[in-house]
Amino acid sequence: MPSHVRPTVIHDVGMLREAVKALRAAGKRIGFVPTMGALHEGHMSLVRACRAECGASVVSIYVNPSQFGPSEDFARYPRTLEADLDLLAAEGIDLVFAPENEAVYGPGHATWVDPGGVAELLEGQCRPGHFRGVATVVLKLFGMVRPDVAYFGQKDYQQAQVIRQMVADLDVSVEIRVCPTVREADGLAMSSRNRYLSPEARQRALVLWRSLEAAHAALSAGERSTAAIEGTMHEVLATAPEAEIEYAVVVHPDTLAPIDRVESGAVALLAVRIEGTRLIDNRILQAD
Ligand code: AMP
């Protein structure tokens, strides 16, 4: 049994505003960690960064339907609220916002954020409408929480860039922090979707990290050709039976645009389906 006090869980937007207002009136800097729940150590690293830097920490748990495509896993996405609350209690979180869909998207909801630029590449092409859903819900959550600082994971590298771009383009008054990807001991990036993997698929999924390691090693060995490094990534991914590669690329770290020559700081990004489970990962490449 956890001995910690459960955080206050709020489902209503009006009550959230009141609670945050009280924290702000007490002079606290408000940190915010948006999540879809099914929390793991990756999420908890953001929560800890938030706690360390902000006087008050708000975590949202909301599986946002508008960022899932019609054939994606919205219905079966893991929902583990009780376990999530135990984890957050252990970190001393002040407020958890866990709204129902009706509280986020009212019956007349008709306004969407349409992110261009970096949102149009890679994930934007594989998952049409995904970033429109992400940007809209994140802007709405920012409007509800009004945080001073918001925390995102490098695990979703492109998402973090889309949020940065939205905040800059729409003059949203919030600081964005991006925290490093937390991995399992063998390198697999932690993800709520890892629970979909069978033991065999879990083993095969290690090719994502191996592929990123191989890209890193190639750069360190002096390779500068993007095509050659991407070729190495594909070769490693091809060693996993039935891995379906959606993309495995090395691109510019800010724009995610293609590059001819790889310099330190370029980012390798990949999306691969293992036994039907879609996994993404990335690594910023540095020549050792
Ligand atoms: P999600 O619940 O998947 O929407 O993720 C919520 C936040 O946690 C996002 O900013 C993610 O990038 C971040 N996150 C997810 N997995 C990890 C991880 N393994 N390491 C660091 N951050 C993560």
Boltz pocket constraint, residues with backbone or C-beta under 6 A from the ligand:
constraints:
  - pocket:
      binder: B
      contacts: [[A, 34], [A, 35], [A, 36], [A, 37], [A, 41], [A, 42], [A, 43], [A, 45], [A, 46], [A, 151], [A, 152], [A, 153], [A, 154], [A, 155], [A, 156], [A, 179], [A, 180], [A, 181], [A, 182], [A, 183], [A, 189], [A, 190], [A, 191], [A, 192]]
      max_distance: 6.0
